[in-house]
Amino acid sequence: MADVKYDVLGIGNALFDVLVRTDEAFLAKHGMTKGSMSLIDEARAAAIYKDMGPATEVSGGSAANTIVGIGSLGARAAYVGKVKDDQIGKLYVHDIRAAGVAFNTPAAKDGPATGCSYILVTGDGERTMNTYLGAAQDLSPADIDPAEIASAGIVYLEGYLWDPKNAKDAFVKAATIAHEAKRKVALTLSDSFCVDRYRDEFLGLMRNGTVDIVFANESELHSLYMTSDFDTALKQLRNDVKLGVVTRSEKGCVVVTPTDAVAAPASPIAKLVDTTGAGDLFAAGFLYGLARNLAHKQCGELGALAAAEVIQHIGARPQVSLKELAQQRGLTV
């Protein structure tokens, strides 16, 4: 087996986030389903942006947020995602490299602009996302470097990759290479509406062994198994995957294997500001723990810490060193 160069390598839709505080009347006016992620075209993106108030604009993308969080904890991290060689794309590349993440995916020279997600945050901290994939949808198997994938201890994939066909093929190629190199493959289900679209395919990935580790929140878990009963869904998850991690907001998380189940508490917060990136950063902490061979409960505690940091400010990436924060709280890093 080749040496591990990266603790975790993430593959996802490289998106620039445009975040704004708003109210439910704005969501209703634009026909948005609160708490969801909807794919939009360029015309709708322009219409939403025109109607938005003053915005915070930062680099984002689900798996990229996770990978930046892993880097903030002190691990070796890499990312694969597609941007265009435009102004926003250059800013995206700068931001992720400045976070200490290896990012070598060639930018697209033509085609659609770098993708953007227009995120509306209501007073209760809930986020509603409207995503124009742009160049991200052109991520293809050709962008998957076999040597880079094989050198990562864990390859982490986002469910949103299942929307663009080329990215789906890149996902499967990366998982195949990772397993050939005796590495682990993790999947986050991303969004309950994403699960609704691809339920059978996600279950197939789990049951045929394409993925080893699955991250889900309660809503995604219920959608996956089409049941409102948590215990029933959790039992099915234990039968379908080697390791399942379910986040439950203020209830913390549950980590299951076919033979074991442990819970970890949520981290206390002063004020909920914006839930954007909560699941992404939870996955960052948990995967960091896995890469360090920590017990599942310790992994969950690190995930809870990272999620708690990100939901107390606008934006989906940490604003302080997660490693230092963990050390202050007496957690193993």
Phi, psi and omega in degrees: 000135180294156178296150177279118178267322179239137175293315179219135173241126180254146176233128182195183176281114180281111186228147174263127183269133174242104187253141178213143173282139182208189178235175184290338177296324178295317179299316181295318180302323183261010176065036182265145174267115184304133177085001184260172168240121179244138174278134182231161176267177186297323181294316179291325177301316180295321181294317179294315182298320180298326185270349181286153173279193178305133189242158169258126184243119184216156175295142182214220187096129189305301183295326178296319177300318178299314183294322176297320177297320178297318176297322180294334177278350176106009180271168176272120190230149177220158183220144175234122179193159188251125170239169173265156177282063178236185186299313181293322178299318178296321178295320179299313180299316179301313186298315185287325176290324178296337178277003178086016181262134175287127182218109187237008181294125180297135177287148177288136180275334180220187182088195185294160180292167174306136184291152179225146173243122181265112192247119180258122182251117180273173187300335179274005178088355180289142180248141176237122189249139176234110193249122170261108187295323179053228183297336182302328182289350180265007170300130186225170177305332179295339179276355180268112180271111184305320182294321180293316179296315182294341182269003181258131180297320177228132174255125187246126186237143178261143180300332179300338178297343183283351179286307179277135183300314182298320180293325177299316179295323177295321177304307183295320178299314181296318180296319180297314179298316181300315181291325176298330179269010179065035177259169178264148179238126180244147179228134168258134182288346168077309191192139182297330178288328174294319178296320178303322182288326191230029185308306184297323180290319178297316178298323177297318179298323180287313187285334179267003175084010177297326176239146181258328187233133179234131173254136178209153167263177184301317181299317179293322179296315179297320178294319183300318184254006176051048176218147177268357181267116186298314183297323178296315180296319181295321178298319179293321178300318180298331179279342190256347188213154181291323180214124179239137181233118183242120177271145185227037179054235184292349177276358180087221182217162173236132180244125184232148168232174178301340185239359187209158175211131177226154179243151174227142184283162172285157175272141179293149177230157177280318182201134175280121182250313187203119182280358179304125177088001182301311179293324179299314183283330172301313179300325178300310181296318182294314181294324175302314179299317178299317181296335179263009178059035177280161176296153184301324178295320177296321176300316180297323179294321177293321177298316180297319179299313182294319179295319181297322178297315189284334182276000179262011175208166177288137177104157191255017178232147185297146179255357175226168176291118178292329177297313180294321179297316178297319179296321178296328181271001177079020179269153182283123174222000000 
